[in-house]
Amino acid sequence: MEKRQIRVMRISPATLGLFEGAFGLLMGLAIGIGAWISATAGFNLNTGTVLEGLALGMTPGIGAIVALGVIYFALGWVAGVVHGAAFNLLTAWLGGLEVASQALDRDEVQEAEALEALEAYEAYEQLEEPEVTPMPSGRQGVPAFGESIRQPKRRL
């Protein structure tokens, strides 16, 4: 195994902007879903029926998901471009960012993959098979359509 140092001198601000924008989009979607649930709950409390509250809460909730997703993506993209440009300015001034890496030969990679597969197989072998109970009709397996999966009650 050969260890080596790599010096990163520049990154693409647009690529970092896309990464941070995608992260912002995920955050915006999560916050939008929370706003949707909150709006629906608020309308449910203020209307006479649950169905009316759900119907009224859907429109602002979906709007919140879309709007917050777009806004958070745009803000994340702008922040990523600014971070990328700042990184490039600082690395030019400070001489780069050092990253340690390790080169693996093909045999080591194949050995590690084989070991992972063997460990997964051994874990699978240790699993116990579920016990199959007979169905009321005497069959084993999946119940037919309309057939109950509960055992019939026995009378004393």
Protein Blocks (a to p, Z undefined) as FASTA:
>chain_A
ZZdddddfbdcfklmmmmmmmmmmmmmmmmmmmmmmmmmmmmmmmmmbfklmmmmmmmmm
mmmmmmmmmmmmmmmmmmmmmmmmmmmmmmmmnopaadddddddfklmmmmmmmmmmmmm
mmmmmpccddddddfkopacjddehiafbdcdddZZ
